[in-house]
Amino acid sequence: ALGDRFRSSGVMSSGFNFGPLEDVVTDFGYSTTLALQRFLNSEAAQGVGDSKLHEGLCWSLALFGGVDETDLPPGALETVRKIQTPEHLVDYVDKTRKARLARLEMRKSMMKSKDAWWGTGELLRCLGDEVWLHSVGTAAARAAFGALKCLTKAEEAHEGTVDAAVAQLIGHCRSASAGVLQVAGETLAAHAREEGGHEVARGALQVLMKRLVEPEAANMACMAIEAFGPLAHEPLLEFQRDLKSEDGGILMRAAMAIGVLCRRGVLEKEVADRASDELTRRLTPQAVLDQHWSVTVFALRGLAKLGGDAAAKHQRVVATLLDNEEGLIVAAAGEVLGDLNAAHKLLPDVVGDVVSRLARRLRGETDRYIEVGVCQCLGALGKAATPLVHLLMERLKGRDIEIIRATGAALAKLQESQAVSKEFMEAAADEAAARLLAPNWEFRLQACAVLGSLGAVGMRGESALRKCLEDDDEAALVRAQAREALTKMRLQLQGGKDKSSQPLSQPMSPLQGGKSSQGSRSVGF
């Protein structure tokens, strides 16, 4: 909305029809605008993501808008000198200098007050454009933000312009893809460091720390947090207090964030140790009885995300939760123990205790949720679970679809950790494919679930699954299960590519896109 205000006809047409002097100003403004647009809209410029080039374009907009070149930060003027169009090198410094002097002379001779320049709207548009930020990176984004700050200090931009830019960048930190949130976060960090902006830092960091729980965004969010330097200290301390929350989701998110920040060295190792102690306080027998089971699950998942020595020192407490009567608690405990085992931090006697507890539960358990939790736990234990693979195979031939899915997923994980061989998995897939020919539709339904849960090896039964798409069972369950299995296989073959790291579209630049100003010579001075 603020950008639209800058482009409004009242602003763009103000100060005109005052004679020859104004024609001089308009000619410089019009020719500069056309030169920039010829470059930015040319075929040669499509896909250009050269950060230095875009830096120059942003600073040239500041100069053309009336900023004195002596007020630019070091190095900014040099980026303007190096702007090159597809046709020839253009001296934008000279052009903007003449335009500024002519504007000042016009204001002096006509006693005309300053008015906001339309270029501020274009710079705001760039900072609000995810494609542009993704293409040009932090340096160019900082140039666009710096240009707005210079225009504001020169009283060539409306009051609140910088605040609008901050709001746009925090919005990107909240919801944009990983690459864009890093650019937005680092741009805000640079502004906060330069201006001592504690409020800006606090607002941005609160949003960035929430993104730490997203696997695809955690690394970029952490880099953005690092960029705030000492300004991040106080908000991070507040974040640690969330570990005392009675809301399981909040305490897990805090633990995950602390784990990421400690692994990258943003927080000291002692912070992770204190966090693990606080989480383990939720795992004592009395606490587990008193609190909702979901708090226990979230505390375990938070401990898993802390990882390392912080979680390893509490492994015996976690192992006792394998005897819990909630399947999700058993699975969450297995996640912690599995991660520790993969990191070679699970003590030998604890490994033996864990395996014996799980074997006891599998042999005597009748509750489906417990069985699902135990299967998920075994899948996380890697080679330590090898002695119990035969018990998993028994459940792969069962009738409960949820248990079959959990068992197949566990076996797929065990294959990844080389606890079971590829040949073993292929034999399981072939046996399931053969069951697709059974006359009983329930057997065919179970076989579809098996193939869909075994991962990529399930493709061995693809042709048989496709025939099941025409199955005539009364409830159409076989058809639905076959369709789901084929979908899972396709995702496995695609390798789970992270689309957030892919370019969003063609990169966009200042003055490119939106309404073109080539159709009018009216530019506010």
C-alpha positions as MATLAB code, in Angstrom:
seq = 'ALGDRFRSSGVMSSGFNFGPLEDVVTDFGYSTTLALQRFLNSEAAQGVGDSKLHEGLCWSLALFGGVDETDLPPGALETVRKIQTPEHLVDYVDKTRKARLARLEMRKSMMKSKDAWWGTGELLRCLGDEVWLHSVGTAAARAAFGALKCLTKAEEAHEGTVDAAVAQLIGHCRSASAGVLQVAGETLAAHAREEGGHEVARGALQVLMKRLVEPEAANMACMAIEAFGPLAHEPLLEFQRDLKSEDGGILMRAAMAIGVLCRRGVLEKEVADRASDELTRRLTPQAVLDQHWSVTVFALRGLAKLGGDAAAKHQRVVATLLDNEEGLIVAAAGEVLGDLNAAHKLLPDVVGDVVSRLARRLRGETDRYIEVGVCQCLGALGKAATPLVHLLMERLKGRDIEIIRATGAALAKLQESQAVSKEFMEAAADEAAARLLAPNWEFRLQACAVLGSLGAVGMRGESALRKCLEDDDEAALVRAQAREALTKMRLQLQGGKDKSSQPLSQPMSPLQGGKSSQGSRSVGF';
ca = [
       0.000    0.000    0.000;
       2.864    2.359    0.796;
       4.454    1.517   -2.546;
       1.196    2.402   -4.304;
       1.203    5.713   -2.469;
       4.613    6.521   -3.923;
       3.361    5.706   -7.423;
       0.157    7.718   -7.110;
      -0.515   10.289   -9.798;
      -0.502   13.123   -7.276;
       3.058   12.361   -6.217;
       4.382   11.532   -9.676;
       2.984   14.623  -11.380;
       3.749   17.167   -8.678;
       6.074   20.039   -9.601;
       5.606   20.126  -13.372;
       4.573   22.622  -16.046;
       7.009   25.241  -14.757;
       8.901   25.995  -17.962;
      12.269   25.167  -19.593;
      14.163   24.442  -16.372;
      11.725   21.707  -15.532;
      12.188   20.186  -18.991;
      15.890   19.813  -18.181;
      15.076   17.962  -14.958;
      12.478   15.820  -16.667;
      14.812   14.935  -19.544;
      17.510   13.724  -17.171;
      14.955   11.761  -15.145;
      13.274   10.304  -18.193;
      16.499    9.308  -19.961;
      17.872    7.679  -16.804;
      14.662    5.776  -16.240;
      14.612    4.574  -19.846;
      18.265    3.505  -19.721;
      17.660    1.461  -16.588;
      14.507   -0.097  -17.983;
      16.136   -0.922  -21.333;
      18.656   -2.983  -19.440;
      16.310   -4.523  -16.924;
      13.681   -5.512  -19.474;
      16.040   -6.671  -22.220;
      16.332  -10.332  -23.108;
      19.999  -10.221  -22.123;
      19.046   -9.226  -18.578;
      16.528  -12.033  -18.077;
      17.890  -14.401  -15.463;
      20.712  -12.089  -14.404;
      21.381  -12.474  -10.692;
      24.661  -10.560  -10.464;
      24.503   -9.046   -7.006;
      27.005   -6.256   -7.782;
      24.937   -5.162  -10.755;
      21.758   -4.965   -8.693;
      23.605   -3.120   -5.941;
      24.505   -0.443   -8.466;
      20.928   -0.206   -9.696;
      19.598    0.321   -6.163;
      22.157    2.996   -5.294;
      21.510    4.753   -8.617;
      17.835    4.996   -7.648;
      18.902    6.689   -4.404;
      21.117    9.161   -6.258;
      18.513    9.924   -8.868;
      16.014   10.445   -6.041;
      18.063   13.289   -4.579;
      20.591   11.679   -2.203;
      23.954   13.461   -2.154;
      26.691   11.083   -3.255;
      28.752   12.053   -0.185;
      26.004   10.537    1.986;
      26.343    7.102    0.409;
      28.206    4.384    2.348;
      31.738    3.430    1.242;
      31.820    1.494   -2.023;
      28.259    2.341   -3.056;
      29.255    4.947   -5.644;
      31.659    2.503   -7.267;
      28.849   -0.004   -7.872;
      26.903    2.739   -9.687;
      29.893    3.503  -11.935;
      30.083   -0.139  -12.968;
      26.487   -0.490  -14.163;
      26.632   -1.806  -17.710;
      23.757   -2.155  -20.151;
      23.829   -4.695  -22.976;
      24.710   -1.862  -25.406;
      27.370    0.213  -23.693;
      28.757    1.521  -20.415;
      26.640    4.367  -19.067;
      27.943    6.909  -16.572;
      25.000    6.894  -14.204;
      26.926    8.909  -11.628;
      27.125   11.848  -14.036;
      23.482   11.500  -15.028;
      22.209   11.350  -11.450;
      24.487   14.238  -10.410;
      23.061   16.497  -13.126;
      19.493   15.448  -12.339;
      20.000   16.226   -8.658;
      21.539   19.666   -9.307;
      18.759   20.562  -11.722;
      16.154   19.479   -9.196;
      17.752   21.594   -6.451;
      17.883   24.616   -8.779;
      14.245   24.174   -9.701;
      13.202   23.943   -6.062;
      15.260   27.019   -5.194;
      14.040   29.185   -8.044;
      10.407   28.192   -7.684;
      10.400   27.981   -3.883;
       9.042   24.479   -4.207;
       9.136   22.172   -1.155;
      10.440   18.633   -1.303;
       8.120   15.804   -2.229;
       8.498   12.033   -2.025;
      10.137   10.475   -5.050;
       8.490    7.555   -6.791;
      11.705    5.452   -6.720;
      11.164    4.681   -3.053;
       8.151    2.637   -4.093;
      10.259    0.647   -6.560;
      12.850   -0.112   -3.880;
      10.095   -1.234   -1.528;
       8.715   -3.454   -4.258;
      12.100   -5.132   -4.636;
      12.357   -5.827   -0.914;
       8.859   -7.272   -0.981;
       9.626   -9.527   -3.956;
      10.786  -13.045   -2.973;
      12.002  -13.772   -6.501;
      14.243  -10.707   -6.522;
      15.673  -11.456   -3.066;
      16.256  -15.102   -3.993;
      18.083  -14.096   -7.181;
      20.352  -11.271   -6.045;
      21.293  -12.194   -2.479;
      22.091  -10.281    0.686;
      24.444   -7.625   -0.716;
      21.882   -6.278   -3.202;
      19.077   -6.487   -0.620;
      21.198   -4.448    1.772;
      21.784   -1.917   -1.021;
      18.027   -1.564   -1.603;
      17.438   -1.143    2.127;
      20.359    1.280    2.424;
      19.040    3.319   -0.506;
      15.691    3.705    1.263;
      17.450    4.818    4.448;
      19.472    7.394    2.502;
      16.355    8.708    0.762;
      14.606    8.993    4.126;
      17.516   10.906    5.681;
      17.547   13.214    2.647;
      13.817   13.801    3.211;
      13.096   12.399   -0.235;
      10.909    9.558    1.103;
       7.716    9.524    3.130;
       7.938    9.059    6.875;
       7.595    5.371    7.723;
       9.323    4.088    4.578;
      12.079    2.297    6.514;
       9.518    0.808    8.903;
       7.604   -0.522    5.902;
      10.797   -2.145    4.581;
      11.480   -3.733    7.981;
       7.935   -5.125    8.084;
       8.329   -6.649    4.615;
      11.611   -8.341    5.525;
      10.245   -9.728    8.794;
       7.335  -11.106    6.761;
       9.847  -12.961    4.573;
      11.572  -14.319    7.687;
       8.224  -15.681    8.840;
       7.060  -17.518    5.729;
       9.511  -17.392    2.819;
      11.694  -20.212    1.531;
      15.014  -20.950    3.216;
      17.198  -18.890    0.865;
      14.923  -15.854    1.030;
      14.629  -15.906    4.822;
      18.432  -15.895    5.087;
      18.694  -12.835    2.824;
      15.907  -11.045    4.706;
      17.340  -11.942    8.108;
      20.881  -10.851    7.264;
      19.601   -7.571    5.786;
      17.671   -6.861    8.993;
      20.736   -7.812   11.045;
      22.906   -5.330    9.155;
      20.340   -2.589    9.734;
      19.994   -3.448   13.440;
      23.787   -3.426   13.959;
      24.232   -0.098   12.174;
      21.381    1.663   13.959;
      21.456   -0.122   17.323;
      17.987   -1.396   16.512;
      17.185   -3.604   19.505;
      13.460   -3.640   18.721;
      14.110   -4.648   15.112;
      16.484   -7.362   16.323;
      13.967   -8.666   18.848;
      11.126   -8.838   16.316;
      13.246  -10.513   13.644;
      14.871  -12.999   16.022;
      11.549  -14.128   17.474;
      10.435  -15.058   13.967;
      13.762  -16.606   12.906;
      13.976  -18.814   15.992;
      10.599  -20.328   15.165;
      11.961  -21.327   11.740;
      14.758  -23.334   13.402;
      12.355  -26.260   13.867;
      11.860  -26.609   10.100;
      14.486  -29.017    8.702;
      14.699  -27.238    5.334;
      14.969  -23.778    6.908;
      16.987  -24.411   10.090;
      20.447  -23.906    8.616;
      19.590  -20.627    6.857;
      17.696  -19.315    9.881;
      20.691  -20.077   12.072;
      23.017  -18.168    9.731;
      20.653  -15.196    9.853;
      20.567  -15.328   13.659;
      24.373  -15.396   13.777;
      24.444  -12.189   11.723;
      22.819  -10.256   14.604;
      25.880  -10.853   16.775;
      25.571   -9.538   20.380;
      22.069   -8.193   19.647;
      20.817  -11.802   19.631;
      21.955  -12.547   23.189;
      18.941  -11.285   25.150;
      16.229  -12.730   22.821;
      18.028  -16.091   22.913;
      17.974  -16.102   26.710;
      14.223  -15.433   26.620;
      13.824  -18.309   24.200;
      15.487  -20.686   26.685;
      12.797  -19.889   29.242;
      10.285  -21.604   26.945;
      11.711  -24.905   28.195;
       9.690  -24.382   31.368;
       6.435  -24.065   29.424;
       3.582  -26.455   30.159;
       2.801  -26.468   26.439;
       4.616  -29.473   24.960;
       4.895  -27.939   21.505;
       6.550  -24.785   22.823;
       9.144  -26.638   24.900;
       9.982  -28.991   22.007;
      10.435  -26.052   19.634;
      12.721  -24.364   22.149;
      14.794  -27.534   22.554;
      15.117  -28.009   18.799;
      16.226  -24.410   18.346;
      18.768  -24.642   21.166;
      20.161  -27.845   19.651;
      20.673  -26.205   16.264;
      22.243  -23.075   17.752;
      24.588  -25.051   20.009;
      25.762  -27.276   17.147;
      26.641  -24.163   15.138;
      28.410  -22.566   18.074;
      25.956  -19.684   18.477;
      25.191  -20.882   22.030;
      27.590  -22.496   24.467;
      27.509  -26.263   25.092;
      26.442  -25.578   28.689;
      23.131  -24.191   27.398;
      22.306  -27.547   25.789;
      23.267  -29.345   29.010;
      20.920  -27.172   31.067;
      18.174  -27.660   28.479;
      18.514  -31.453   28.638;
      18.311  -31.346   32.445;
      15.115  -29.300   32.233;
      13.575  -31.704   29.705;
      14.540  -34.773   31.726;
      12.702  -33.280   34.685;
       9.565  -33.999   32.598;
      10.554  -37.668   32.202;
      10.632  -38.824   35.816;
       8.012  -41.468   36.739;
       5.986  -39.008   38.805;
       6.088  -36.281   36.128;
       4.976  -38.747   33.445;
       1.990  -39.737   35.623;
       1.024  -36.149   36.434;
       1.289  -34.546   32.988;
      -0.547  -35.176   29.745;
       1.152  -37.875   27.677;
       1.779  -35.370   24.849;
       4.097  -33.306   27.104;
       6.223  -36.426   27.652;
       6.331  -37.067   23.899;
       7.372  -33.505   23.135;
      10.009  -33.526   25.879;
      11.492  -36.709   24.383;
      11.456  -35.274   20.873;
      13.107  -32.119   22.180;
      15.804  -34.232   23.841;
      16.369  -36.022   20.536;
      16.853  -32.675   18.785;
      19.352  -31.536   21.407;
      21.354  -34.683   20.684;
      25.018  -35.195   21.502;
      26.332  -35.412   25.048;
      23.394  -33.348   26.358;
      20.978  -36.178   25.528;
      23.440  -39.033   26.084;
      23.761  -38.413   29.830;
      20.037  -39.147   30.273;
      19.859  -42.322   28.155;
      19.040  -44.640   31.075;
      16.024  -42.510   32.038;
      14.831  -42.571   28.433;
      15.216  -46.361   28.211;
      12.782  -46.885   31.094;
      10.046  -45.175   29.033;
      10.068  -48.111   26.595;
       7.804  -49.812   29.147;
       5.228  -47.010   29.010;
       1.648  -47.805   28.033;
       1.436  -45.024   25.407;
       2.659  -46.063   21.983;
       3.737  -42.517   21.020;
       5.874  -42.267   24.160;
       7.561  -45.558   23.281;
       8.216  -44.330   19.725;
       9.569  -40.977   20.957;
      11.901  -42.727   23.412;
      13.064  -44.883   20.523;
      13.842  -41.771   18.487;
      16.160  -40.469   21.228;
      17.871  -43.837   21.682;
      18.136  -44.393   17.937;
      19.838  -41.039   17.395;
      22.267  -41.748   20.238;
      22.991  -45.178   18.795;
      23.683  -43.706   15.356;
      26.078  -41.217   16.993;
      27.803  -44.120   18.850;
      26.828  -42.592   22.203;
      24.565  -45.397   23.414;
      26.362  -47.385   26.112;
      26.706  -51.175   25.482;
      24.748  -52.139   28.601;
      21.966  -49.713   27.645;
      21.821  -51.244   24.149;
      21.301  -54.682   25.669;
      18.655  -53.355   28.061;
      16.783  -51.608   25.233;
      16.754  -54.692   22.998;
      15.506  -56.946   25.792;
      12.731  -54.485   26.726;
      11.555  -54.245   23.101;
      11.695  -58.016   22.580;
       9.601  -58.532   25.705;
       7.003  -56.078   24.484;
       6.793  -57.530   20.978;
       6.313  -61.074   22.279;
       3.576  -60.220   24.735;
       1.910  -57.052   23.445;
      -1.625  -56.947   22.035;
      -2.190  -53.171   21.951;
      -1.779  -51.936   18.357;
      -0.468  -48.503   19.368;
       2.227  -50.042   21.553;
       3.234  -52.381   18.730;
       3.449  -49.464   16.297;
       5.625  -47.564   18.781;
       7.921  -50.555   19.347;
       8.331  -51.083   15.592;
       9.203  -47.413   15.108;
      11.710  -47.684   17.948;
      13.384  -50.733   16.383;
      13.691  -48.924   13.077;
      15.587  -46.130   14.822;
      18.036  -48.489   16.563;
      19.920  -49.539   13.432;
      22.181  -52.586   13.724;
      21.354  -52.965   17.407;
      17.892  -54.177   16.309;
      19.227  -57.015   14.120;
      18.387  -59.772   16.662;
      14.704  -58.757   16.510;
      14.251  -58.590   12.733;
      12.452  -61.950   12.736;
       9.809  -60.464   15.061;
       9.307  -57.591   12.637;
       8.843  -60.045    9.771;
       6.062  -61.781   11.694;
       4.188  -58.477   11.919;
       4.740  -57.757    8.250;
       2.452  -60.733    7.564;
      -0.212  -59.606   10.007;
      -3.639  -58.086    9.382;
      -3.440  -54.717   11.108;
      -2.628  -52.146    8.397;
      -1.131  -49.615   10.825;
       1.226  -52.214   12.299;
       2.173  -53.385    8.799;
       3.017  -49.825    7.760;
       5.092  -49.218   10.896;
       6.902  -52.534   10.412;
       7.673  -51.888    6.745;
       8.956  -48.394    7.534;
      11.151  -49.849   10.315;
      12.632  -52.441    7.939;
      13.307  -49.723    5.341;
      15.211  -47.730    7.989;
      17.130  -50.836    9.033;
      18.171  -51.364    5.420;
      19.449  -47.765    5.292;
      21.607  -48.480    8.351;
      22.695  -51.832    6.785;
      21.100  -53.802    9.602;
      19.303  -55.904    6.963;
      20.518  -56.672    3.454;
      19.049  -55.519    0.169;
      18.410  -59.162   -0.748;
      16.403  -59.628    2.447;
      14.223  -56.653    1.579;
      13.783  -57.776   -2.010;
      12.596  -61.174   -0.794;
      10.047  -59.471    1.466;
       8.823  -57.335   -1.445;
       8.531  -60.356   -3.772;
       6.526  -62.257   -1.161;
       4.150  -59.299   -0.789;
       3.801  -58.992   -4.573;
       2.829  -62.675   -4.735;
       0.127  -62.086   -2.118;
      -1.468  -59.535   -4.441;
      -2.739  -62.522   -6.440;
      -4.569  -64.014   -3.433;
      -8.329  -64.514   -3.906;
      -9.041  -62.959   -0.501;
      -9.216  -59.163   -0.872;
      -7.987  -58.648    2.703;
      -4.705  -60.401    1.826;
      -4.351  -58.166   -1.225;
      -5.023  -55.097    0.942;
      -2.286  -56.112    3.395;
       0.164  -56.790    0.559;
      -0.427  -53.299   -0.863;
       0.372  -51.810    2.550;
       3.595  -53.846    2.757;
       4.866  -52.733   -0.665;
       4.007  -49.111    0.070;
       5.974  -49.138    3.320;
       9.179  -50.889    2.190;
      10.570  -47.860    0.379;
      12.128  -47.995   -3.078;
      12.433  -51.788   -2.987;
       8.632  -51.944   -3.118;
       8.888  -51.018   -6.817;
       9.496  -54.715   -7.464;
       5.734  -55.130   -7.112;
       4.785  -52.097   -9.231;
       3.162  -53.991  -12.102;
       1.075  -56.095   -9.733;
       0.030  -52.957   -7.839;
      -1.136  -51.314  -11.051;
      -3.388  -54.282  -11.710;
      -4.897  -53.741   -8.266;
      -6.082  -50.320   -9.383;
      -8.860  -52.231  -11.097;
      -9.581  -54.479   -8.099;
     -13.286  -55.179   -7.573;
     -13.376  -55.558   -3.766;
     -16.627  -54.291   -2.336;
     -15.301  -51.336   -0.332;
     -12.667  -50.249   -2.897;
     -10.057  -50.461   -0.123;
      -7.573  -52.427   -2.232;
      -7.691  -49.859   -5.019;
      -7.124  -47.004   -2.557;
      -4.238  -48.826   -0.832;
      -2.598  -49.658   -4.166;
      -2.884  -46.040   -5.263;
      -1.307  -44.866   -1.990;
       1.541  -47.385   -2.322;
       2.360  -46.255   -5.876;
       2.350  -42.615   -4.763;
       4.826  -43.379   -1.942;
       7.079  -45.210   -4.398;
       7.122  -42.262   -6.784;
       8.162  -39.974   -3.926;
      10.943  -42.397   -3.005;
      12.259  -42.381   -6.577;
      12.218  -38.582   -6.632;
      14.485  -38.648   -3.611;
      12.488  -36.088   -1.595;
      14.004  -33.090   -3.343;
      13.723  -29.822   -1.410;
      11.755  -27.519   -3.648;
      12.392  -24.576   -1.332;
      15.975  -24.398   -2.553;
      14.975  -24.095   -6.202;
      14.701  -20.709   -7.938;
      11.183  -19.350   -7.733;
      11.068  -17.796  -11.172;
      12.924  -15.315  -13.328;
      14.820  -12.850  -11.116;
      13.320   -9.363  -11.008;
      15.069   -6.068  -10.507;
      14.308   -2.447   -9.615;
      11.846   -0.988  -12.129;
      11.183   -4.400  -13.720;
       7.613   -5.574  -13.418;
       4.496   -3.697  -12.347;
       3.405   -0.619  -14.255;
       6.094    0.795  -16.497;
       6.986    4.432  -16.088;
       8.000    4.618  -19.751;
       4.495    5.625  -20.636;
       4.732    8.912  -18.746;
       7.322   11.668  -18.357;
       5.806   12.707  -15.016;
       8.285   12.004  -12.235;
       8.040   13.763   -8.866;
      10.876   16.094   -8.004;
];
